[in-house]
Amino acid sequence: MVPHKAAFIISLDFELHWGGFEKWPVAQYQQYFANTRAVIPRMLDLFVKQEVHVTWATVGMLFHQSRPQLQAHFPATRPTYRQQRLSAYHFIDEHGIGDSEASDPLHYADSLIGQIIATPHQELASHTFAHYYCNEAGQTLDQFRDDLRAAQKAAGRYNQKLRSLVFPRNQFNEDYLRVCFEEGFTSVRDNPRDWFWNIQSTQHESYWKRLNRGLDAYFPVGRQNTYQLDSLDVRPGMPVCIPASRLLRPYNPKELFLNTMKIARICAEMDRAAANNEVYHLWWHPHNFGSYPEQSMQGLARIIAHFSKLRDSAKMVSLSMGELTDVRLFPKTKS
């Protein structure tokens, strides 16, 4: 990257059922996650055709072919959440999981991870090993460290070293950043600077916060969400924190014209970033496409086509989180 150009970042929270095991009944989500698995190769095909660099922040439990292989990578200590149902290990003990990806495609994704790694410009990153909640009562910093070590060990199956991390449920925790760095993570996704993105718990979050997050997808509720590259702090012994700009919300047939409005809002924000040589960081979960995959892919295709126009006019480049961090740390390097 030439540092003075605008940068388009995409980070994806790839989790399948591990992203909501405590609230999503398996029997009711079979088709939803079947659709998710089917749409991921289509995303990869779109990204490779348009040369879009993407960070896939993946739950480490997906990095396996079988249950014995998964259990071999369990961390030395597990999170002692005050509410046990938030633990993936508690879910396994109480409900069980299948023996392989073939029998249980909601909890294993070895074949999809192989496709991600084989696709140019895709960064395999971490969403922790067991969808770890850093702001929930009962868990400890040492348990978080062991979780990250398990994620790195599991990634070793693919000869991958994980460098970027996204905190599950966006429970960004400043106190945990040094541990991230010590376990090999040089970049972490931060939340937008708006009050309604300050997420302290998955439990009993106010409706008012959630409402404002939803409204901001369509109307200017929050702050300006593009930013200069040199605004990202570089601190010794700490990862570079890269704020998210916008969540790409899933297609909703009840929203009618709002579906078009949210895509137009994203494109307008990309234009602003391009005009001011700023960073624009878009994120979503692949499973957000699970209910209406065709319509969701059409919306994504419009966003990527808009980026391609900006790139072709030499106004914007596509970078993964890891690549953006490299540019921030080594600004004379071109990529």
Residue pairs with C-beta under 8 A, 6 or more apart in sequence:
1 7
1 317
1 319
1 323
1 324
1 327
1 334
1 335
2 317
2 334
3 229
3 327
3 331
4 277
5 277
5 314
5 315
5 316
5 317
6 273
6 274
6 275
6 276
6 277
6 278
6 279
6 280
6 310
6 315
6 316
6 317
7 229
7 273
7 278
7 279
7 280
7 316
7 317
7 318
7 319
7 324
7 327
8 52
8 270
8 273
8 280
8 282
8 307
8 310
8 311
8 316
8 317
8 318
8 319
9 55
9 242
9 279
9 280
9 281
9 282
9 318
9 319
9 320
9 321
9 324
10 52
10 53
10 54
10 55
10 281
10 282
10 283
10 318
11 54
11 55
11 57
11 125
11 164
11 166
11 189
11 244
11 281
11 282
11 283
11 321
12 54
12 55
12 56
12 57
12 283
12 284
12 285
12 286
13 19
13 57
13 127
13 166
13 168
13 283
13 284
13 285
13 286
14 40
14 56
14 57
14 58
14 59
14 62
14 109
14 127
14 285
14 286
15 58
15 59
15 62
15 127
15 131
15 168
15 285
15 287
16 33
16 36
16 37
16 59
16 62
16 105
16 106
16 107
16 109
16 287
17 24
17 26
17 29
17 33
17 106
17 107
18 59
18 61
18 62
18 88
18 107
18 130
18 131
19 59
19 131
19 168
19 285
19 287
21 88
21 91
21 95
21 131
22 85
22 86
22 91
26 95
26 106
29 106
30 106
32 287
32 290
32 291
33 105
33 106
33 287
33 290
34 105
35 289
35 290
35 291
35 293
36 286
36 287
36 289
36 290
37 105
37 109
37 112
38 293
39 286
39 289
39 290
39 293
39 296
39 297
40 112
40 115
40 116
40 286
41 112
41 115
42 293
42 297
43 286
43 289
43 297
43 300
44 115
44 116
44 119
44 122
46 52
46 297
46 300
46 301
46 304
47 53
47 54
47 119
47 121
47 122
47 304
48 119
48 120
48 121
50 304
50 305
50 307
50 308
51 120
51 121
51 311
51 318
52 121
52 304
52 307
52 318
53 121
53 122
53 123
53 318
53 319
53 320
53 323
54 121
54 122
54 123
54 320
55 123
55 125
55 164
55 166
55 320
55 321
55 322
56 116
56 122
56 123
56 124
56 125
57 125
57 126
57 127
57 164
57 165
57 166
57 189
58 109
58 113
58 116
58 124
58 125
58 126
58 127
59 127
59 128
59 129
59 130
59 131
59 168
60 73
60 126
60 127
60 128
60 129
60 130
60 147
60 150
60 151
60 154
60 155
61 70
61 88
61 107
61 129
61 130
61 131
61 154
62 107
62 108
62 109
62 110
62 112
62 113
63 73
63 109
63 110
63 113
63 151
63 154
63 155
63 157
63 158
64 70
64 73
64 108
64 110
64 154
64 157
65 100
65 101
65 108
65 110
66 99
66 100
66 108
67 97
67 98
67 99
67 100
69 157
70 108
73 129
73 150
73 153
73 154
74 89
74 150
75 129
75 130
75 143
75 146
75 147
75 149
75 150
76 146
76 149
77 142
77 143
77 146
78 87
78 89
78 130
78 143
78 146
79 86
79 87
79 89
79 130
79 132
79 133
79 136
79 138
79 139
79 140
79 143
79 144
79 147
80 138
80 139
80 140
80 143
81 87
81 133
81 136
81 137
81 138
81 139
82 136
82 137
82 138
83 136
83 137
83 138
83 203
84 90
85 91
86 133
86 136
86 202
87 130
88 130
88 131
89 130
97 104
97 107
98 104
98 107
98 108
100 108
101 108
101 109
101 110
101 111
113 124
113 158
114 158
116 122
116 124
117 124
117 158
117 160
121 318
121 320
122 320
123 163
123 164
123 320
123 321
123 322
123 323
124 155
124 158
124 160
124 162
125 162
125 163
125 164
125 165
125 166
125 321
125 322
126 148
126 151
126 152
126 155
126 162
126 164
126 165
126 166
126 185
127 165
127 166
127 168
128 144
128 147
128 148
128 151
128 165
128 167
128 168
129 147
129 148
129 150
129 151
129 154
130 147
130 150
131 168
132 139
132 143
132 144
132 147
132 168
133 139
133 168
133 169
133 171
133 201
133 202
134 144
134 167
134 168
134 171
134 172
134 173
134 176
135 171
135 173
135 199
135 200
135 201
136 171
136 201
136 202
136 203
137 201
141 175
141 176
141 179
144 176
144 179
145 179
145 182
145 183
148 165
148 179
148 180
148 183
148 184
148 185
149 183
151 162
152 161
152 162
152 183
152 184
155 161
155 162
161 184
162 184
162 185
163 184
163 185
163 186
163 187
163 322
163 325
164 185
164 186
164 187
164 188
164 189
164 320
164 321
164 322
164 325
165 180
165 185
165 187
165 188
165 189
165 239
166 188
166 189
166 283
167 173
167 176
167 188
167 189
169 199
169 202
170 191
170 197
170 199
170 244
171 199
171 200
171 201
171 202
172 188
172 190
172 191
172 199
177 188
177 238
177 239
177 241
178 237
178 238
180 188
180 239
181 237
181 238
181 239
182 237
185 239
186 239
186 240
186 322
186 325
186 329
187 239
187 240
187 241
187 242
187 321
187 322
187 324
187 325
188 239
188 240
188 241
188 242
189 241
189 242
189 243
189 244
189 281
189 283
189 321
190 241
190 242
190 243
190 244
191 197
191 198
191 199
191 243
191 244
192 222
192 223
192 225
192 243
192 244
192 245
193 223
193 243
194 212
194 216
194 221
194 222
194 223
195 209
196 208
196 209
196 210
196 212
196 213
196 216
196 221
196 222
197 213
197 222
197 244
199 205
212 221
212 222
213 247
214 249
215 221
216 222
217 246
217 247
217 249
217 262
217 265
218 258
218 261
218 262
218 265
224 272
225 243
225 244
225 245
225 246
225 269
225 280
226 245
226 269
226 272
226 273
226 276
226 278
226 279
226 280
227 243
227 278
227 279
228 276
228 277
228 278
228 279
229 278
229 279
229 324
229 327
229 328
230 328
232 240
232 241
232 242
232 279
232 328
233 240
233 241
234 240
234 328
234 329
239 325
240 324
240 325
240 328
240 329
242 279
242 281
242 321
242 324
242 325
243 281
244 281
244 282
244 283
245 269
245 279
245 280
245 281
245 282
246 265
246 266
246 269
246 280
246 281
246 282
246 283
247 283
247 284
248 262
248 266
248 282
248 283
248 284
248 288
248 299
248 300
248 303
249 262
249 284
249 288
250 284
250 288
250 289
250 291
250 292
250 296
251 259
251 289
251 291
251 292
251 295
251 296
251 299
252 258
252 259
252 292
253 292
253 295
259 295
259 299
263 299
263 302
263 303
266 282
266 303
267 302
267 303
267 306
269 280
270 280
270 303
270 306
270 307
270 310
270 316
271 310
272 278
272 280
273 279
273 280
273 316
274 310
274 315
274 316
275 315
279 324
282 303
288 296
289 296
289 297
289 300
307 316
307 318
310 316
311 317
311 318
319 327
319 335
323 335
326 333
326 335
327 333
327 335
